[in-house]
Amino acid sequence: MAKVKFQPQGDRVLVQADPAEEKTAGGIIIPDTAKEKPQKGKIVAAGPGKKKDEPMTVKVGDAVFYGKYAGTEITVEGKEYLIMRQDDVFGVIG
């Protein structure tokens, strides 16, 4: 994973979303118009946290689940990412 030249502020994290599913379990190809927004990804940058009593509980490299409509899409160095608050992360995978 390449280092991103972007530092989120406060309790925000920068997430690289996993690609949307291309096929169903049965092998049917899903058209672009019917693809679901991914709900998991990897944290590529994280802010320092809000306050001393509210530290960051996620870190760079964590694979996470997040809400379907969580975050704001942004482009950094030509790549698409989501920026969201730590509270929008449901949990860390594995």
C-alpha positions in Angstrom: 0.0 0.0 0.0 1.5 3.3 -1.1 1.7 6.2 1.4 -0.8 8.9 0.7 0.2 12.6 0.9 -2.9 13.6 2.8 -3.4 14.0 6.6 -7.0 13.9 7.8 -7.8 16.2 10.7 -9.5 15.3 14.0 -11.2 11.9 14.1 -11.4 11.5 10.3 -10.1 8.6 8.3 -9.3 8.2 4.6 -10.6 4.9 3.2 -9.8 3.2 0.0 -13.1 1.3 -0.8 -12.9 -2.3 -2.1 -14.0 -2.7 -5.7 -17.8 -3.4 -6.2 -18.7 -7.0 -6.9 -18.6 -7.8 -10.6 -20.5 -11.1 -10.5 -23.1 -12.8 -8.2 -22.3 -16.0 -6.4 -24.1 -17.8 -9.2 -21.8 -16.2 -11.9 -24.2 -13.6 -13.3 -22.4 -10.5 -14.3 -23.7 -7.4 -12.6 -24.1 -4.3 -14.8 -22.6 -1.0 -13.6 -26.0 0.5 -13.0 -27.0 -2.2 -10.6 -23.8 -2.5 -8.6 -24.0 -1.9 -4.8 -21.7 0.7 -3.2 -19.0 -1.2 -1.4 -19.2 -1.2 2.4 -15.7 -2.3 3.2 -12.3 -0.9 2.5 -8.8 -0.2 3.9 -7.8 2.8 6.0 -4.9 4.6 4.2 -4.6 7.7 6.5 -6.0 8.6 9.9 -6.2 11.8 11.9 -4.9 12.2 15.5 -8.3 11.9 17.2 -10.5 14.6 18.7 -9.2 14.9 22.3 -7.1 13.0 24.7 -10.2 11.3 26.1 -11.3 10.3 22.5 -8.3 8.6 20.9 -8.4 7.0 17.5 -9.3 3.3 17.7 -8.5 2.5 14.1 -5.2 2.8 12.3 -3.7 2.9 8.9 -3.8 -0.6 7.3 -7.0 -1.7 9.1 -9.6 -3.4 6.9 -13.0 -2.0 8.0 -16.8 -2.1 7.5 -18.6 1.2 7.2 -22.1 2.5 6.5 -23.5 2.3 2.9 -23.8 6.0 2.6 -20.9 7.0 4.9 -18.3 9.5 4.0 -17.6 11.9 1.2 -16.0 10.9 -2.0 -12.7 12.8 -2.7 -9.8 12.5 -5.1 -6.3 12.6 -3.8 -3.3 12.2 -6.2 -5.7 11.0 -8.9 -7.2 8.2 -6.8 -10.8 8.0 -5.4 -11.2 7.7 -1.7 -13.8 8.2 1.0 -13.2 10.5 4.0 -15.4 9.8 7.0 -15.4 10.2 10.8 -14.2 7.3 13.0 -17.8 7.0 14.2 -18.9 6.0 10.7 -16.7 2.9 10.9 -18.7 -0.1 12.2 -15.7 -2.3 12.9 -12.3 -3.7 12.0 -12.2 -6.9 10.0 -9.9 -9.6 11.4 
